[in-house]
Amino acid sequence: MIDKKRQIKLNAPLSCVDEARTLPAAGAHEFYFSVQPSGAKTAVSRRELPRANFSKMSDVELAIEAAHKRGCRVFLALNKAFYIDEEIPAAIKLLHNCADAGTDGVIVADAGLLSLLHREGWQKRMEISLSTVAAPLNSTAIEFYKQFGISRVILPRHIA
C-alpha cells in the first residue's frame, strides 16, 4: 500500500534555464545539474557531455530562481565515483558558488568527498544526498554512509 503522505518526487536533469521554467508543468518536482565551465580540463560530475552541463554560473542562478518560483528544489551533482586530490578544490569552490546561488542540496558518491563535506559541516547548510553512483545496494551500505550526514539516498534503477 502506498503511503499517501509520502509523495513520489520526480527528479529531472537540468542543462539550461528554460528546462527549469517548463519541466515543472510536466511534473518535475526537483532538479539536478552540474557546471562545466568552458575550457575546464576535468569534469566535476558524471554529467560529462558539454551539453548536459551549465557553462556559466549566471545561468545556474537563473535556473535556480526559476525552479524555486515553481516550487521545485535544485541539487548540484558532484557524483563522480571518486575525486583525485587535484579535483577537490574545484568541486568545493563550485559547491560554495552554487550554495550562494541558492542550491538546496548536493548529490555525492565519493566517500572521501562526503567525509570532507561532513567535517566542514555542509549537512547543516544543505541537504546531502547519496548518489546512485555510490552503489548503496543494501541497508548496511546505507548505514555506512549515514556517518557522513546524508539525509537521503538515491537508489539505482535496478533496485526497484
Secondary structure, DSSP 4 states (H G I P E B T S, - for coil): ---TTS----EEE-SSHHHHHHGGGGT--EEEE-B--TT-SS-SSS--SGGGSBS-HHHHHHHHHHHHHTT-EEEEEE--S---GGGHHHHHHHHHHHHHHT--EEEE--HHHHHHHHHTTHHHHSEEEE-GGG---SHHHHHHHHTTT--EE---GGG-
